[in-house]
Amino acid sequence: MYKIGEYIMYSNSGVCKVMDICTLPHSNNETDLCYMLQPAFDSKSKIYIPVSNDKVFMRRIYTKPEVNKLIESMANLKPFWVNDKKEREFKFKETLKSHDTQNCMRILKGLYLEKQAKSADGKTLSNSDSSLFSFAEKLLFGEFAVALQLPIESITKYINTCLADV
């Protein structure tokens, strides 16, 4: 069970803070023990999820040393790429739903390299690739920002600095 004040990764919402553990009534006069979550980067939203729900992905966020280790591993990480646009979108979405951090980093690296290549030709990513890039970045960089206690806007610079030393 998570504790009040703890940060967790919640489904596709990303990093959330456990604000409260409360009971919510059902229509059948029973109650559920629920987490009240607040997305780390959206102070106006609240999410209520039963503590016993095992159908939705939840885990503790990585610690600062774990994040630094993940960042160090990025230099040698093989990018994930699929040439066919429709197949790429499908596979990337499925992979991101698995919540595997290494694969999320591989997708982000593949999309980043594609973005760089297109930019060199004066082009931009397709809308679907751009959306996937933003989503993967939100999940990964959001967690890194909270674990490292840095503003999310500074994570790219932090990663580049770390990788320059590798």
NORSUL-V542517 format. One record per residue. N is the residue number from 1. NEAR is the number of other C-alpha atoms within 10 Angstrom. D_LAST is the distance of its C-alpha to the last C-alpha in whole Angstrom. Layout:
N;NEAR;D_LAST + N;NEAR;D_LAST
This chain:
1;7;37 + 2;16;35 + 3;13;36 + 4;14;37 + 5;12;34 + 6;14;31 + 7;24;29 + 8;23;29 + 9;22;28 + 10;22;31 + 11;17;32 + 12;17;31 + 13;16;31 + 14;22;28 + 15;30;28 + 16;29;31 + 17;22;32 + 18;22;35 + 19;18;38 + 20;17;41 + 21;19;42 + 22;14;46 + 23;16;48 + 24;14;49 + 25;10;53 + 26;9;54 + 27;6;57 + 28;6;58 + 29;6;58 + 30;9;55 + 31;13;52 + 32;14;48 + 33;16;46 + 34;18;43 + 35;25;40 + 36;20;40 + 37;24;37 + 38;21;35 + 39;21;33 + 40;21;30 + 41;16;30 + 42;10;34 + 43;9;36 + 44;8;39 + 45;10;39 + 46;16;40 + 47;15;39 + 48;17;42 + 49;17;41 + 50;17;43 + 51;16;41 + 52;12;42 + 53;11;41 + 54;8;39 + 55;7;39 + 56;11;36 + 57;13;33 + 58;18;32 + 59;13;29 + 60;14;27 + 61;20;24 + 62;18;21 + 63;14;20 + 64;15;18 + 65;11;16 + 66;14;16 + 67;18;15 + 68;17;12 + 69;11;11 + 70;17;12 + 71;19;10 + 72;17;7 + 73;14;9 + 74;18;10 + 75;13;7 + 76;8;10 + 77;16;13 + 78;14;16 + 79;17;18 + 80;17;21 + 81;18;24 + 82;14;28 + 83;7;29 + 84;8;33 + 85;13;33 + 86;11;35 + 87;11;33 + 88;17;30 + 89;16;31 + 90;11;33 + 91;16;30 + 92;24;28 + 93;15;30 + 94;11;31 + 95;15;27 + 96;19;27 + 97;13;30 + 98;14;29 + 99;20;26 + 100;11;23 + 101;15;20 + 102;15;18 + 103;19;21 + 104;24;21 + 105;24;17 + 106;20;18 + 107;27;21 + 108;23;19 + 109;21;16 + 110;19;19 + 111;22;21 + 112;17;19 + 113;14;19 + 114;16;22 + 115;19;23 + 116;15;21 + 117;14;23 + 118;14;26 + 119;12;25 + 120;10;25 + 121;9;29 + 122;8;30 + 123;11;30 + 124;15;29 + 125;17;28 + 126;12;31 + 127;9;33 + 128;13;32 + 129;19;28 + 130;15;28 + 131;13;30 + 132;19;27 + 133;21;24 + 134;14;26 + 135;19;27 + 136;26;23 + 137;19;22 + 138;18;24 + 139;21;24 + 140;21;20 + 141;22;20 + 142;23;23 + 143;25;22 + 144;27;18 + 145;21;20 + 146;21;23 + 147;19;21 + 148;19;19 + 149;10;22 + 150;13;21 + 151;12;23 + 152;18;22 + 153;11;22 + 154;11;19 + 155;18;17 + 156;13;16 + 157;10;15 + 158;18;13 + 159;16;11 + 160;11;10 + 161;11;9 + 162;15;7 + 163;14;5 + 164;10;6 + 165;7;4 + 166;11;0
